[in-house]
Every structure is written in structure tokens, then in C-alpha cells.
């Protein structure tokens, strides 16, 4: 189904970007199932540096995080020192 292929793409990109993934969502409920799936592939130290609560902006240094919809992502994302995956849940879009 469409959801299965979207989750597959999210997981593949999450693994390819060394578990540095930002999930854009309007609510914690919208972020929850994808966060839960991807968190199973984090090491314990990476899990400690992750945040399930919706943040205003992506935070460099976190591994898995949820953020509210962004109008201009690039100034913040350019400060990340690892490869990253950015997932827009509402559009089922994966950027890496």
C-alpha cells in the first residue's frame, strides 16, 4: 500500500543518513507512529539525543526529532554536521 512504501522510504533514508531524521508534523499524534518506527533503529545513545515533542525548529546534534512545519528550512539544516533526512508527513515527502 501507499503507507507501506512511504514508511519503507522513510526507514531507508533514516538508515542512510546515520539516523539523523527530522519529522515535520503539525501534532505529536501525527509524528508518533513514524517516530516510534524509526526509534527502533537508534542506538541507546542516539535515543537519548532524540526528541518526540514538536520543536519550533530543527536542532543540530539531535538524531530523531519532530518539528512544526517550516517556512525556511535551509539556514538551520545547513548547520547540521551529519547527513540528514527530512520527512514532511502531510505530503508523504522524504528529502535527503
Secondary structure as the mmCIF struct_conf table of DSSP 4:
data_model
#
loop_
_struct_conf.conf_type_id
_struct_conf.id
_struct_conf.beg_label_comp_id
_struct_conf.beg_label_asym_id
_struct_conf.beg_label_seq_id
_struct_conf.end_label_comp_id
_struct_conf.end_label_asym_id
_struct_conf.end_label_seq_id
HELX_RH_AL_P HELX_RH_AL_P1 UNK A 2 UNK A 16
TURN_TY1_P TURN_TY1_P1 UNK A 17 UNK A 19
STRN STRN1 UNK A 21 UNK A 24
BEND BEND1 UNK A 26 UNK A 27
HELX_RH_AL_P HELX_RH_AL_P2 UNK A 28 UNK A 39
TURN_TY1_P TURN_TY1_P2 UNK A 40 UNK A 41
BEND BEND2 UNK A 42 UNK A 42
HELX_RH_AL_P HELX_RH_AL_P3 UNK A 44 UNK A 48
TURN_TY1_P TURN_TY1_P3 UNK A 49 UNK A 49
STRN STRN2 UNK A 51 UNK A 55
BEND BEND3 UNK A 56 UNK A 57
TURN_TY1_P TURN_TY1_P4 UNK A 60 UNK A 61
BEND BEND4 UNK A 63 UNK A 63
STRN STRN3 UNK A 64 UNK A 67
BEND BEND5 UNK A 71 UNK A 71
HELX_RH_AL_P HELX_RH_AL_P4 UNK A 74 UNK A 77
TURN_TY1_P TURN_TY1_P5 UNK A 78 UNK A 79
BEND BEND6 UNK A 81 UNK A 82
STRN STRN4 UNK A 85 UNK A 88
HELX_RH_3T_P HELX_RH_3T_P1 UNK A 89 UNK A 91
TURN_TY1_P TURN_TY1_P6 UNK A 92 UNK A 92
STRN STRN5 UNK A 93 UNK A 95
#
